[in-house]
Amino acid sequence: MRIAIVAPLVTAIREPQLGGSQAIVADLATGLQSRGHEVHVYAASGSEIPGVTVIDSGVDASSLAGLLYRHGRSPASDARAADRAFATVYAAIRSGSYDVVHNHAFDPPAIRLASSLLAPVVHTLHLPPDPEMARALAESRGSDNPPIIATVSAPAAQAWRALASVDVILPDGVPVDRIPWSITGGDGVIFAGRFSPEKGADDAIAIAREAGVRIDLYGEPYDPEYAQAHVFSHSGEAGVSIHGGLIRSELWRRMADASAVLCPAQWEEPFGMVAAEAQAAGTPVIAYRRGALSEIIIDGQTGFLTPPDDVAGAARALKAVSRITRAKCRKHAVADLSLEASLAAHERLYRTLRPRVEVNRPA
């Protein structure tokens, strides 16, 4: 099959990836290509996915910086810039004769403008429900080319169905065969993810401090005000080390060397890529029971889930982490969280789709 993947244009798709949606776009493209499909990824300038054709959209991600997701806040970007960006992308896609177009961008213009395509369209919703996105999805449902709407977990689907129809769940997955794991681990803990309120880096620091363990934080100042006030303000404190984002292969190695990974999410986590990667590395996860984290982590077997915002409870769980068998974490990731299973689910869906008219291949 010829598959066009539309990446989020608010960031370039390259290591170190800014977030889970960027990572899964790269992994899906690589995996589908390895399964014999011809994959083209339409992305912001500067994007790179080894082994995959990445088509430069001509969009400078910084021009859409106001569209970066801010939990609980509305985007501050000029909507016309997003309209122009996605109009350019879809104009290029129309000339490409694809069997399926799969959009991963979380922007209303990406939804509305895709309805003009002849190829079947899938929209995957990587973020929590948003009224403006729901309106765009409803409009696209009434078009001549109604899309398939997907979420990345059952809890995300349940949340979205209060605002919009959801057709299918396409769970994310992690490349377990590329992630090294350790049967022993070390004595420190890790937080990995963007430094923004919904990921809970400040709670991770508080949990580690209360448990009396060293913490390393890896991420980028996605939300500069939050990062300065709640993360970088801890620089120099005993037991707290703050680092920039890492390429994933290096992050996985450090996860494997940690005693636990902390995921104290402040939102209803749509999937939980870091939690899945940690378990693939054999490392237990301490997380708040929010969103899909209750699906990703087996409470008491591959980590511990505590009530949301319960720093003291999470610290107690961290002190008990030696009760978790690291081999069980790895086994769970291999059996239930693998990229291969996600790829198979995508292929099954794609094979059911038909274009509005017969797609004419270029000679």
C-alpha positions as CSV (number, residue, x, y, z in Angstrom):
1,M,0.0,0.0,0.0
2,R,1.0,3.6,-0.5
3,I,0.5,5.4,2.8
4,A,0.7,9.1,3.5
5,I,1.2,10.0,7.2
6,V,0.6,13.6,8.2
7,A,2.7,14.4,11.2
8,P,2.1,17.2,13.8
9,L,3.6,20.3,12.1
10,V,4.2,22.1,15.4
11,T,7.5,20.3,15.9
12,A,10.0,18.5,13.6
13,I,9.9,14.7,13.7
14,R,13.5,13.9,14.8
15,E,15.4,12.7,17.8
16,P,15.1,13.6,20.5
17,Q,11.4,13.5,20.0
18,L,9.4,16.1,21.9
19,G,6.5,13.8,22.9
20,G,4.7,10.5,22.4
21,S,2.8,11.5,19.3
22,Q,6.0,12.4,17.5
23,A,7.7,9.2,18.6
24,I,4.8,7.0,17.4
25,V,4.6,8.7,14.0
26,A,8.3,7.8,13.5
27,D,7.8,4.3,14.8
28,L,4.7,3.6,12.7
29,A,6.4,5.0,9.5
30,T,9.4,2.8,10.1
31,G,7.4,-0.2,11.0
32,L,5.0,0.0,8.1
33,Q,7.9,0.6,5.7
34,S,9.6,-2.6,7.0
35,R,6.4,-4.5,6.3
36,G,6.6,-3.7,2.6
37,H,4.4,-0.6,2.4
38,E,5.5,2.6,0.7
39,V,5.3,5.3,3.4
40,H,5.6,9.0,2.9
41,V,5.6,11.3,6.0
42,Y,4.6,14.9,5.5
43,A,6.2,16.9,8.3
44,A,7.7,20.2,9.4
45,S,11.0,21.3,7.9
46,G,14.0,19.6,9.5
47,S,12.3,16.3,10.1
48,E,14.2,13.0,9.7
49,I,13.1,9.4,10.0
50,P,15.9,7.0,8.9
51,G,14.8,4.7,6.2
52,V,11.6,6.5,5.5
53,T,10.7,9.1,2.9
54,V,10.0,12.4,4.7
55,I,8.5,15.1,2.6
56,D,9.3,18.6,3.7
57,S,6.0,20.5,4.0
58,G,7.9,23.8,3.9
59,V,6.4,24.6,7.3
60,D,8.8,26.1,9.9
61,A,7.5,24.6,13.1
62,S,8.3,27.8,15.0
63,S,5.7,29.6,13.0
64,L,3.0,27.4,14.6
65,A,4.5,27.5,18.1
66,G,1.2,29.0,19.4
67,L,-0.5,25.7,18.4
68,L,1.6,23.7,20.8
69,Y,-0.8,21.9,23.2
70,R,-1.2,23.6,26.5
71,H,-3.4,21.6,28.9
72,G,-6.3,23.8,30.1
73,R,-5.4,26.7,27.8
74,S,-6.5,27.6,24.2
75,P,-3.9,27.9,21.4
76,A,-2.6,31.3,20.8
77,S,-1.6,31.0,17.2
78,D,-2.9,32.7,14.1
79,A,-5.4,30.1,12.7
80,R,-4.6,31.3,9.2
81,A,-1.1,30.0,9.5
82,A,-2.4,26.6,10.3
83,D,-4.9,26.8,7.4
84,R,-2.1,27.6,5.0
85,A,0.2,24.9,6.4
86,F,-2.3,22.1,6.1
87,A,-3.6,23.3,2.7
88,T,-0.1,23.0,1.4
89,V,0.3,19.5,2.8
90,Y,-3.0,18.2,1.4
91,A,-2.3,19.8,-2.0
92,A,0.9,17.7,-2.2
93,I,-0.9,14.6,-1.0
94,R,-3.6,15.0,-3.6
95,S,-1.0,14.5,-6.3
96,G,0.5,11.5,-4.7
97,S,-2.2,8.8,-5.3
98,Y,-2.2,7.2,-1.9
99,D,-4.3,4.3,-0.7
100,V,-4.8,5.8,2.7
101,V,-4.0,9.1,4.4
102,H,-3.4,8.9,8.2
103,N,-3.4,12.3,10.0
104,H,-1.8,12.6,13.4
105,A,-1.9,16.4,13.7
106,F,-4.1,17.8,16.5
107,D,-5.3,20.9,14.7
108,P,-8.9,21.6,13.3
109,P,-7.6,22.6,9.8
110,A,-5.9,19.2,9.6
111,I,-9.3,17.6,10.1
112,R,-11.4,19.9,7.9
113,L,-9.1,20.2,4.9
114,A,-8.6,16.4,4.7
115,S,-12.2,16.0,3.7
116,S,-11.3,17.2,0.2
117,L,-9.1,14.2,-0.5
118,L,-10.2,11.2,-2.6
119,A,-8.2,8.7,-0.6
120,P,-9.6,7.3,2.7
121,V,-8.6,9.3,5.7
122,V,-7.9,8.2,9.3
123,H,-7.5,10.8,12.1
124,T,-5.8,9.5,15.3
125,L,-6.6,11.7,18.4
126,H,-3.5,11.6,20.6
127,L,-4.7,14.2,23.1
128,P,-7.7,14.6,25.4
129,P,-11.1,15.9,24.2
130,D,-11.2,19.4,22.8
131,P,-14.5,21.2,21.8
132,E,-13.0,22.9,18.7
133,M,-11.5,19.6,17.4
134,A,-14.8,17.9,18.1
135,R,-16.6,20.5,15.9
136,A,-14.1,19.9,13.1
137,L,-14.6,16.1,13.4
138,A,-18.4,16.6,13.2
139,E,-18.1,18.7,10.1
140,S,-15.8,16.1,8.4
141,R,-18.4,13.4,9.2
142,G,-20.8,15.2,6.9
143,S,-18.4,15.6,4.0
144,D,-18.2,13.4,0.9
145,N,-15.2,11.7,2.4
146,P,-16.1,11.0,6.0
147,P,-13.0,9.9,8.0
148,I,-12.3,7.1,10.4
149,I,-11.7,8.5,13.8
150,A,-9.3,6.7,16.1
151,T,-8.0,7.1,19.7
152,V,-4.9,5.5,21.2
153,S,-6.6,3.8,24.2
154,A,-10.0,2.7,25.5
155,P,-10.0,5.4,28.2
156,A,-9.3,8.0,25.6
157,A,-12.1,6.7,23.4
158,Q,-14.5,6.8,26.4
159,A,-13.5,10.4,27.1
160,W,-13.8,11.5,23.5
161,R,-17.2,9.9,23.0
162,A,-18.7,12.6,25.2
163,L,-18.0,15.0,22.3
164,A,-17.4,13.0,19.1
165,S,-17.9,9.7,17.5
166,V,-14.9,7.3,17.7
167,D,-14.7,4.4,15.3
168,V,-11.7,2.4,16.4
169,I,-9.0,2.2,19.0
170,L,-5.5,2.0,17.5
171,P,-3.3,1.5,20.6
172,D,0.3,2.9,20.5
173,G,3.1,0.5,21.0
174,V,6.8,0.6,21.7
175,P,9.6,-1.2,19.8
176,V,10.4,-3.7,22.5
177,D,13.0,-5.5,20.3
178,R,15.1,-2.3,20.3
179,I,14.7,-1.6,24.0
180,P,17.4,-3.1,26.2
181,W,16.3,-4.3,29.6
182,S,17.9,-5.1,32.9
183,I,17.0,-7.7,35.5
184,T,18.6,-5.7,38.3
185,G,18.3,-1.9,37.7
186,G,19.9,0.7,39.9
187,D,19.1,2.9,42.9
188,G,17.9,6.1,41.3
189,V,14.6,7.0,39.6
190,I,13.8,8.8,36.4
191,F,11.2,11.2,35.1
192,A,11.1,11.6,31.3
193,G,8.8,13.8,29.3
194,R,8.2,17.4,28.3
195,F,8.4,19.9,31.1
196,S,4.8,21.0,31.0
197,P,2.1,21.0,33.7
198,E,0.2,17.9,32.5
199,K,3.3,15.6,32.8
200,G,3.9,16.4,36.5
201,A,7.7,16.8,36.7
202,D,7.2,18.9,39.9
203,D,5.3,16.0,41.5
204,A,8.0,13.6,40.4
205,I,10.6,15.7,42.3
206,A,8.4,15.8,45.4
207,I,7.8,12.0,45.3
208,A,11.5,11.3,45.0
209,R,12.3,13.7,47.8
210,E,9.8,12.2,50.1
211,A,11.0,8.7,49.4
212,G,14.6,9.7,49.9
213,V,15.9,8.7,46.5
214,R,17.9,10.4,43.8
215,I,16.0,11.6,40.6
216,D,17.1,12.4,37.1
217,L,14.7,14.4,35.0
218,Y,15.0,14.3,31.1
219,G,13.0,16.7,29.0
220,E,12.6,20.0,27.2
221,P,11.0,23.2,28.4
222,Y,7.9,22.7,26.3
223,D,6.1,25.2,28.6
224,P,8.9,27.7,29.5
225,E,7.1,29.4,32.4
226,Y,6.2,26.1,34.0
227,A,9.7,24.7,33.4
228,Q,11.4,27.7,35.0
229,A,9.1,27.9,38.0
230,H,8.6,24.1,38.8
231,V,11.6,22.3,37.3
232,F,14.7,24.4,36.7
233,S,14.1,26.1,40.1
234,H,15.3,22.8,41.6
235,S,18.6,22.9,39.9
236,G,21.4,22.4,42.3
237,E,19.3,20.7,45.0
238,A,20.8,17.6,46.5
239,G,19.5,14.4,44.8
240,V,17.9,16.3,41.8
241,S,19.6,16.3,38.4
242,I,17.9,18.0,35.4
243,H,18.9,17.1,31.8
244,G,17.8,18.0,28.3
245,G,15.9,15.5,26.2
246,L,17.8,12.4,25.0
247,I,17.6,10.3,21.9
248,R,15.4,7.4,22.7
249,S,18.1,4.7,22.5
250,E,20.0,6.5,25.3
251,L,16.9,7.2,27.3
252,W,16.0,3.5,27.2
253,R,19.4,2.5,28.5
254,R,19.1,4.9,31.4
255,M,15.6,3.6,32.1
256,A,17.0,0.1,32.3
257,D,19.6,1.3,34.8
258,A,16.9,2.9,37.1
259,S,15.0,1.4,40.0
260,A,11.8,3.0,38.8
261,V,10.3,5.5,36.4
262,L,7.8,8.1,37.7
263,C,4.7,9.1,35.7
264,P,2.7,11.4,38.0
265,A,0.4,12.7,35.2
266,Q,-1.8,15.7,35.9
267,W,-4.2,15.0,33.0
268,E,-6.1,11.9,31.8
269,E,-3.1,10.3,30.0
270,P,-4.3,9.3,26.5
271,F,-1.7,6.4,26.4
272,G,1.5,6.7,28.3
273,M,4.5,6.1,26.0
274,V,7.1,6.6,28.7
275,A,5.4,4.1,31.0
276,A,5.3,1.5,28.2
277,E,9.0,2.1,27.3
278,A,10.0,1.8,31.0
279,Q,8.4,-1.6,31.4
280,A,10.0,-2.8,28.2
281,A,13.3,-1.8,29.8
282,G,12.3,-4.0,32.8
283,T,11.7,-1.0,35.0
284,P,8.6,-0.6,37.3
285,V,6.5,2.5,37.0
286,I,5.0,4.6,39.8
287,A,2.1,6.5,38.4
288,Y,-1.1,8.3,39.3
289,R,-4.2,6.4,38.3
290,R,-5.2,8.6,35.4
291,G,-6.4,7.8,31.9
292,A,-4.8,4.9,30.1
293,L,-2.0,4.5,32.7
294,S,-4.3,2.0,34.4
295,E,-4.2,0.0,31.2
296,I,-0.5,0.3,30.6
297,I,0.6,-0.6,34.1
298,I,-0.5,-3.8,36.0
299,D,-0.9,-2.5,39.5
300,G,1.2,-4.4,42.0
301,Q,2.9,-6.5,39.2
302,T,4.6,-4.0,36.9
303,G,4.4,-1.0,39.1
304,F,2.1,0.8,41.4
305,L,-0.9,3.1,40.7
306,T,-1.9,5.6,43.3
307,P,-4.7,8.1,43.6
308,P,-4.1,11.3,41.6
309,D,-2.0,13.9,43.3
310,D,-1.2,11.6,46.2
311,V,2.5,12.4,46.6
312,A,2.8,10.6,49.9
313,G,1.1,7.5,48.5
314,A,3.4,7.5,45.5
315,A,6.5,7.9,47.7
316,R,5.3,4.9,49.8
317,A,4.9,2.9,46.6
318,L,8.3,3.9,45.5
319,K,9.8,2.6,48.7
320,A,8.1,-0.8,48.0
321,V,9.3,-1.0,44.4
322,S,11.7,-3.8,45.1
323,R,8.7,-6.1,45.4
324,I,8.1,-5.8,41.6
325,T,9.8,-8.4,39.5
326,R,11.5,-6.7,36.6
327,A,11.1,-9.7,34.3
328,K,7.3,-9.3,34.7
329,C,7.6,-5.7,33.5
330,R,9.5,-6.9,30.4
331,K,7.1,-9.8,29.7
332,H,4.0,-7.5,30.0
333,A,5.6,-5.0,27.5
334,V,6.4,-7.7,25.0
335,A,3.0,-9.4,25.3
336,D,0.7,-6.3,25.5
337,L,2.5,-3.1,24.6
338,S,4.5,-3.9,21.5
339,L,4.8,-1.8,18.3
340,E,4.2,-5.0,16.3
341,A,0.7,-5.3,17.7
342,S,0.0,-1.7,16.9
343,L,1.3,-2.1,13.3
344,A,-0.9,-5.1,12.8
345,A,-3.9,-3.2,14.0
346,H,-3.2,-0.4,11.6
347,E,-2.8,-2.8,8.7
348,R,-6.1,-4.5,9.5
349,L,-7.9,-1.1,9.4
350,Y,-6.2,0.1,6.2
351,R,-7.2,-3.0,4.4
352,T,-10.9,-2.3,5.1
353,L,-10.8,1.2,3.5
354,R,-11.8,2.1,0.0
355,P,-11.3,5.4,-1.8
356,R,-14.2,7.6,-3.0
357,V,-13.1,7.0,-6.6
358,E,-10.6,4.7,-8.2
359,V,-7.1,6.0,-7.5
360,N,-5.2,6.5,-10.7
361,R,-1.5,5.7,-10.3
362,P,0.9,8.0,-12.1
363,A,2.5,6.3,-15.1
